[in-house]
Amino acid sequence: MCGIVGYIGARDATPIILNGLKRLEYRGYDSAGVAVINGDQLEVRKDAGKLSQLIDLVEKSPIAGAPGVGHTRWATHGAPNARNAHPHLGQTKRVVVVQNGIVENFLELKDELTAEGVEFQSETDTETIVHLVEHYLATGIGLVEAARKTFNQIRGANVVVLISADEPDKIVTARIGNAGGVVIGMGEGENFIASDTPAIMDHTRNVIFLESRQMAVVTRDTVTIETLDGAKVKPQAHNISWDPVAAEKGEYRHFMQKEIHEQVRALTDTLAGRVDFANGKIRLPDLKLTEELAKKIEKIYITACGTAAYAGMVGKYLIEKIARVPVEVVIASEFRYSDPILNDKTVVLAISQSGETADTLAAMEEGRRKGAVIWSIVNAIGSQAMRVSDGFISMQTGPEIGVASTKAFTAPLVDQYMLAILLADLRGTLNEKQRKEMVADLRLVPDLVGRTLERESEVEKIAQTLKDIRHCLYLGRGINMPIAYEGALKLKEISYIHAEGYPAGEMKHGPIALIDESMPVLCLAPKDPWHEKMISQIQQAKARGGMVVAVATDGDELIQGMADHILWVPESPWMLSPIVTVIPLQLLAYHIATLRGLDVDQPRNLAKSVTVE
Ligand code: AGP
């Protein structure tokens, strides 16, 4: 969960940056660093571990000056050590960069730069950015243009901040793709940059949020915003209340909306420290999965409640397909009453955002009592579910406040995909080529999610049309069938509209009788192996007068000619498609509920964590 803080002004940047980073400490990180311009030199201090280690380092070896930029890192490329910590200096030691995100094409860029003679000092993708900037600076252009050319060459969803000792009057920042936010705080003769509002709240409440594919040049007295293509943008300033809760919401109206948008960052953080892109390997050290255990496992029971259980249903597809281990998903409230057949060759894998859900904990207890291996995928660090597990995967999404779970749904999808690859690797059921391809696909995830989120206004228009419906059927097949359940759950819990998720193939066995002009049917029909089957489902619904809203892959002309409304999603590897197809359904539920004037963050009768049976 990378945090970024930057400062330009007359004051010393270091204490402002370190205090700002402290405000983001709860998000977690594995290393931290700070760089400032001192006279005409760039000075950098960085270390692995907690921010307190960086503070100690700065006390022992002080740095002063401005502008400056600081960063807390969750490792994605390369181990969490001082060398890989941000900021990263270029070869000339005149430019420094910090980044939040993944440079998808970093291997290509690294090869090109290495061929030019660049010597990389770290294993990070981020270092390619600073070398590219220097490559363009060497052609005689200034920092802003060199940065723009670089930003246009990077693929992915990233936030980047650059400073240069040769142009100490400015900080250059960009939001490339729909990455996690960049907030620019405006003071008197000083300005601030941060990844999150709380980091700069002590100094100003007058802020600008960068949109996707925008860059900003920030001086002491000015903020100039342009698109990455060079078109001028008129900055829109917002006044943030001093209330810490409101500040946490940043530019969003509700936590749910913020958390939906946070998925780009949450999923980047989910990959952090786990994926070795260079060698196509997965590491999940907290799971304590040895080769011996991997080969011993005969069956996995996934147990969870609500949204977490639907995530588990996607996991069943992934683990069975990739690792060829039989998986059964059992709703946690039923698990202990079903007398499950468990022994030391079975795994009980619990999925829980809170890690405190009573039914899920009881299912884990049942597994423990019968001698199964207990694993969990949990968001809340240190929660009961995490503590009682033999091994765990932490979701790394940061706190989820909205009662309707969003980022804690997509993160376990990625976690289970990684788990399936690791299991397959240890069991020897995946060849190297397949493994490397599957691992490589992971780096597409943040950008795919970011591009889907950019279509929020189109979803909002469809929400306008649907806001007064009384019922809705959600249909899906294969790996996207659980997304029908999840989409329906999102709609019912926050908009109070009756919605049912159904496996599309089951329609003809009963529910098709419900379809008429007053029953909207939402069909998940991305280009996955079940695409053709979903087309015939759409035709059947249309034949009965139903209004069809389809989730479809960009450019799918067949569906365009059939559905009444389409929620378009970018093309994605089919095993990762549920991460993308669920996004418009989260947004649809959110907008329908807000259009109906409902309290989306605290819907009636629901609690964030259900600690009773
Ligand atoms: C989802 O939007 C829910 N509010 C609910 O279904 C939730 O996922 C369920 O209660 C499980 O919670 P947990 O992940 O904290 O265990």
Residues whose N, C-alpha, C, O or C-beta is under 5 A from the ligand:
A	BS01	AGP	C305 G306 T307 A308 I351 S352 Q353 S354 G355 T357 V403 A404 S405 K608 V610
